[in-house]
Amino acid sequence: METEKKTVNKGGLKKGQTNNPKGKPKGTKNKLTVDVKQKIADYIGEGFDDFKKTVSAITNKTDQARIYIELCKMIIPKPVDPIAKKEEDKFHTEFMKRLFPNRDE
């Protein structure tokens, strides 16, 4: 006699079914992402001088720049139009000039 396996669905829903058929509303921020971004922003803001000293101790200037750029990407919203993109590029250029004033271009 063949034993039949039964799958028990502990959640009470069939596979592919959800209690929220419309899903998460478009543009709703992930709470974890918002919290992480705020912590990074606080860390950079409150400890910026210490952070800058730590990053300045890195001898490779390219690595220094990458660290700053990656952190900025986490806290600065992405532009939604070409004008905003241009402003963002201008901001990054000015930001890098201020961080590394003696850097050759």
C-alpha positions in Angstrom: 0.0 0.0 0.0 1.4 3.4 -1.0 1.6 6.1 1.7 0.2 9.4 0.6 2.0 12.5 1.8 -0.1 15.5 2.8 1.3 18.9 2.9 0.1 21.0 5.8 -0.1 24.7 5.1 0.6 26.4 8.4 -0.3 29.8 7.2 -3.8 28.9 6.2 -3.4 30.2 2.6 -3.0 28.2 -0.6 0.3 28.5 -2.5 0.4 31.9 -4.3 -2.4 33.4 -2.3 -1.9 36.4 -0.1 -3.9 38.4 2.4 -2.8 41.6 0.7 -3.7 41.0 -3.0 -2.8 44.6 -4.0 0.6 44.3 -2.4 2.6 47.0 -0.8 1.6 50.5 -2.1 4.0 51.9 -4.7 6.5 54.2 -3.1 6.1 52.8 0.4 9.5 52.8 2.1 10.8 49.6 3.6 11.0 50.4 7.4 14.4 48.6 7.7 15.8 50.6 4.8 14.5 53.9 6.3 16.1 53.0 9.7 19.4 52.0 8.2 19.6 55.2 6.1 18.8 57.3 9.2 21.5 55.6 11.2 24.1 56.2 8.4 23.0 59.8 8.1 23.3 60.2 11.9 26.7 58.5 11.9 28.0 60.7 9.2 26.4 63.9 10.7 27.4 63.3 14.3 30.7 61.7 13.8 31.7 63.3 10.6 35.0 64.6 11.8 36.0 61.2 13.2 34.7 59.5 10.1 36.7 61.9 7.9 39.9 61.2 9.8 39.4 57.5 9.5 38.7 57.7 5.8 41.6 60.1 5.4 43.9 57.5 6.9 43.2 55.4 3.8 46.1 56.0 1.5 44.3 55.2 -1.7 42.3 58.3 -2.7 40.1 56.3 -5.1 39.1 54.0 -2.2 38.4 57.1 -0.1 36.1 58.6 -2.8 34.3 55.3 -3.2 33.5 55.2 0.5 32.0 58.6 0.4 30.1 58.1 -2.8 28.6 54.8 -1.6 27.5 56.3 1.7 26.0 59.2 -0.1 24.0 56.8 -2.4 22.5 55.4 0.8 21.1 58.6 2.1 20.6 60.9 -1.0 17.4 60.0 -3.0 17.9 59.1 -6.6 16.9 61.9 -9.0 13.7 61.4 -11.0 14.4 63.7 -13.9 17.4 64.9 -16.0 17.5 68.3 -14.3 17.7 66.6 -10.9 20.4 64.3 -12.2 22.4 67.3 -13.3 22.0 68.9 -9.9 23.1 65.6 -8.2 26.2 65.4 -10.4 27.0 69.0 -9.5 26.5 68.2 -5.8 28.9 65.2 -6.0 31.6 67.2 -7.8 31.4 70.0 -5.1 31.2 67.4 -2.3 34.4 65.7 -3.5 36.2 69.1 -4.0 35.4 70.0 -0.4 36.5 66.6 1.0 39.7 66.6 -1.0 40.6 70.2 -1.6 44.2 69.4 -2.6 43.3 66.6 -5.0 44.5 67.0 -8.6 41.6 66.7 -11.0 
